[in-house]
Amino acid sequence: MTFRNFRLADATYATGLEALGLHWDLHAFAELIDLTYTAAGNFAQLKWLSPAVENPWGDKKNKYKGCILEFRNVSTLLVAQRELDPTDEDDCVASISVVAKPAVIFDSGEFRVRDSSEAGENTGLLFELQSGRTIEIHANSAELIPI
């Protein structure tokens, strides 16, 4: 997967992104509010909104109210089971990692994590949420769209 205009803030298990000259902390304040897949265009989007507080993204220059990560030409989209409790943690990102494509669709992402510098054709992104749910997306490209 090609990252068009962003990079992970850390090599593995990141909680934020660097894009458009700004930091985007997706763990502390931002809430994951939407995951959509559009079959007609073969793209997926993850959407975050931040509350109206001072410095919600961990970057005082970042004045955006939210962001969308858009994935084009999706080849794999997996949403895995969450823990039963707590029930309110599906909106909080625990980590984001580059992962190798699974050999079998339900291979655990834990053993496929790669350094973010290895992002490329046979890699995707794994989002681990505080609830234990995971979202894994493999696509040709990903782009951050500020809102």
C-alpha positions as a Markdown table, in Angstrom:
| # | Residue | x | y | z |
|---|---|---|---|---|
| 1 | Met | 0.0 | 0.0 | 0.0 |
| 2 | Thr | 1.2 | 3.4 | -0.9 |
| 3 | Phe | 0.7 | 6.2 | 1.7 |
| 4 | Arg | -0.1 | 9.2 | -0.5 |
| 5 | Asn | 0.3 | 12.1 | 2.0 |
| 6 | Phe | 0.9 | 10.7 | 5.5 |
| 7 | Arg | 3.2 | 8.4 | 7.5 |
| 8 | Leu | 2.8 | 6.6 | 10.8 |
| 9 | Ala | 4.1 | 8.7 | 13.7 |
| 10 | Asp | 6.0 | 5.6 | 15.1 |
| 11 | Ala | 7.6 | 2.7 | 13.2 |
| 12 | Thr | 5.2 | 0.2 | 14.8 |
| 13 | Tyr | 2.1 | 0.3 | 17.1 |
| 14 | Ala | 1.6 | 4.0 | 16.3 |
| 15 | Thr | -1.2 | 6.1 | 17.9 |
| 16 | Gly | -0.9 | 8.9 | 15.5 |
| 17 | Leu | -0.1 | 10.0 | 11.9 |
| 18 | Glu | 2.0 | 12.8 | 10.4 |
| 19 | Ala | 0.3 | 14.4 | 7.4 |
| 20 | Leu | 0.1 | 17.8 | 5.8 |
| 21 | Gly | 2.9 | 19.1 | 8.1 |
| 22 | Leu | 0.7 | 18.3 | 11.1 |
| 23 | His | 0.4 | 15.7 | 13.8 |
| 24 | Trp | -2.9 | 13.7 | 14.1 |
| 25 | Asp | -3.2 | 11.9 | 17.5 |
| 26 | Leu | -5.9 | 9.3 | 16.9 |
| 27 | His | -5.8 | 7.9 | 20.4 |
| 28 | Ala | -6.1 | 10.6 | 23.1 |
| 29 | Phe | -9.0 | 12.7 | 21.9 |
| 30 | Ala | -10.2 | 11.8 | 18.4 |
| 31 | Glu | -13.1 | 9.4 | 18.1 |
| 32 | Leu | -13.4 | 6.9 | 15.3 |
| 33 | Ile | -17.0 | 7.4 | 14.2 |
| 34 | Asp | -17.4 | 5.7 | 10.9 |
| 35 | Leu | -16.1 | 2.8 | 8.8 |
| 36 | Thr | -17.6 | 2.7 | 5.3 |
| 37 | Tyr | -17.0 | 0.5 | 2.2 |
| 38 | Thr | -18.3 | 1.6 | -1.2 |
| 39 | Ala | -18.5 | -1.4 | -3.5 |
| 40 | Ala | -19.1 | 0.7 | -6.7 |
| 41 | Gly | -15.8 | 2.6 | -6.2 |
| 42 | Asn | -14.0 | -0.2 | -4.3 |
| 43 | Phe | -12.9 | 2.2 | -1.6 |
| 44 | Ala | -13.1 | 2.2 | 2.2 |
| 45 | Gln | -13.0 | 5.2 | 4.6 |
| 46 | Leu | -12.3 | 5.5 | 8.3 |
| 47 | Lys | -13.5 | 8.8 | 9.8 |
| 48 | Trp | -12.4 | 10.5 | 13.0 |
| 49 | Leu | -13.8 | 13.6 | 14.7 |
| 50 | Ser | -12.1 | 15.5 | 17.5 |
| 51 | Pro | -13.9 | 17.3 | 20.3 |
| 52 | Ala | -13.8 | 21.1 | 20.6 |
| 53 | Val | -11.0 | 21.2 | 23.1 |
| 54 | Glu | -7.6 | 22.9 | 23.0 |
| 55 | Asn | -5.0 | 20.9 | 21.2 |
| 56 | Pro | -7.1 | 17.7 | 20.4 |
| 57 | Trp | -4.6 | 16.3 | 17.9 |
| 58 | Gly | -1.5 | 16.8 | 20.0 |
| 59 | Asp | -0.4 | 19.6 | 17.6 |
| 60 | Lys | -1.5 | 23.2 | 18.4 |
| 61 | Lys | -1.2 | 24.1 | 14.7 |
| 62 | Asn | -3.8 | 21.4 | 13.7 |
| 63 | Lys | -7.2 | 23.2 | 13.7 |
| 64 | Tyr | -9.1 | 20.6 | 11.7 |
| 65 | Lys | -12.3 | 19.1 | 13.3 |
| 66 | Gly | -11.6 | 15.6 | 11.9 |
| 67 | Cys | -10.0 | 13.5 | 9.3 |
| 68 | Ile | -10.8 | 10.7 | 6.9 |
| 69 | Leu | -8.3 | 7.9 | 5.8 |
| 70 | Glu | -9.4 | 6.8 | 2.4 |
| 71 | Phe | -8.3 | 3.5 | 1.0 |
| 72 | Arg | -8.4 | 3.0 | -2.8 |
| 73 | Asn | -8.7 | -0.3 | -4.7 |
| 74 | Val | -9.3 | -2.3 | -1.6 |
| 75 | Ser | -8.2 | -6.0 | -1.8 |
| 76 | Thr | -8.9 | -7.0 | 1.8 |
| 77 | Leu | -11.1 | -5.5 | 4.5 |
| 78 | Leu | -11.3 | -7.4 | 7.8 |
| 79 | Val | -13.2 | -6.4 | 10.9 |
| 80 | Ala | -12.5 | -8.8 | 13.7 |
| 81 | Gln | -14.3 | -9.7 | 16.9 |
| 82 | Arg | -14.1 | -7.4 | 20.0 |
| 83 | Glu | -14.0 | -8.2 | 23.7 |
| 84 | Leu | -17.4 | -8.2 | 25.4 |
| 85 | Asp | -16.4 | -5.5 | 27.9 |
| 86 | Pro | -15.9 | -2.6 | 27.9 |
| 87 | Thr | -18.7 | -1.7 | 25.4 |
| 88 | Asp | -17.6 | 1.9 | 24.8 |
| 89 | Glu | -14.1 | 1.4 | 23.5 |
| 90 | Asp | -14.7 | 0.8 | 19.8 |
| 91 | Asp | -14.1 | 4.5 | 19.0 |
| 92 | Cys | -10.6 | 4.6 | 20.5 |
| 93 | Val | -7.5 | 3.6 | 18.5 |
| 94 | Ala | -5.0 | 1.7 | 20.6 |
| 95 | Ser | -2.4 | 1.3 | 17.8 |
| 96 | Ile | -1.9 | 1.4 | 14.0 |
| 97 | Ser | 0.7 | -0.8 | 12.4 |
| 98 | Val | 1.8 | -1.8 | 8.9 |
| 99 | Val | 1.2 | -5.5 | 8.4 |
| 100 | Ala | 2.1 | -8.1 | 5.8 |
| 101 | Lys | -0.8 | -9.6 | 3.8 |
| 102 | Pro | -2.2 | -12.7 | 5.6 |
| 103 | Ala | -1.4 | -16.1 | 4.2 |
| 104 | Val | -4.8 | -17.2 | 5.5 |
| 105 | Ile | -7.5 | -14.6 | 5.9 |
| 106 | Phe | -7.7 | -14.9 | 9.7 |
| 107 | Asp | -4.0 | -15.0 | 10.5 |
| 108 | Ser | -3.4 | -12.9 | 13.6 |
| 109 | Gly | -2.0 | -9.5 | 12.7 |
| 110 | Glu | 0.2 | -9.6 | 15.8 |
| 111 | Phe | 2.8 | -11.8 | 14.0 |
| 112 | Arg | 2.7 | -9.9 | 10.7 |
| 113 | Val | 3.6 | -6.4 | 12.0 |
| 114 | Arg | 6.3 | -4.7 | 10.0 |
| 115 | Asp | 8.3 | -1.5 | 10.5 |
| 116 | Ser | 6.4 | 1.3 | 8.8 |
| 117 | Ser | 9.3 | 1.9 | 6.4 |
| 118 | Glu | 8.5 | -1.5 | 4.9 |
| 119 | Ala | 5.1 | -0.3 | 3.6 |
| 120 | Gly | 4.6 | -1.4 | 0.1 |
| 121 | Glu | 2.7 | -3.6 | -2.3 |
| 122 | Asn | 2.2 | -6.6 | 0.0 |
| 123 | Thr | 1.3 | -4.6 | 3.1 |
| 124 | Gly | -1.7 | -3.0 | 4.7 |
| 125 | Leu | -2.7 | -1.2 | 7.9 |
| 126 | Leu | -3.9 | -2.9 | 11.1 |
| 127 | Phe | -6.0 | -0.7 | 13.5 |
| 128 | Glu | -6.2 | -2.1 | 17.0 |
| 129 | Leu | -9.0 | -0.5 | 19.0 |
| 130 | Gln | -9.1 | -0.3 | 22.8 |
| 131 | Ser | -12.0 | -2.8 | 22.8 |
| 132 | Gly | -9.9 | -5.5 | 21.2 |
| 133 | Arg | -11.6 | -5.2 | 17.9 |
| 134 | Thr | -9.3 | -5.0 | 14.9 |
| 135 | Ile | -9.7 | -3.4 | 11.4 |
| 136 | Glu | -7.3 | -4.5 | 8.7 |
| 137 | Ile | -7.3 | -2.9 | 5.3 |
| 138 | His | -5.1 | -3.8 | 2.3 |
| 139 | Ala | -5.4 | -1.5 | -0.7 |
| 140 | Asn | -3.3 | 0.1 | -3.5 |
| 141 | Ser | -3.2 | 3.4 | -1.7 |
| 142 | Ala | -4.3 | 5.4 | 1.4 |
| 143 | Glu | -4.7 | 9.1 | 1.8 |
| 144 | Leu | -5.5 | 11.4 | 4.7 |
| 145 | Ile | -8.3 | 13.9 | 4.0 |
| 146 | Pro | -8.7 | 16.7 | 6.6 |
| 147 | Ile | -12.2 | 17.8 | 7.4 |
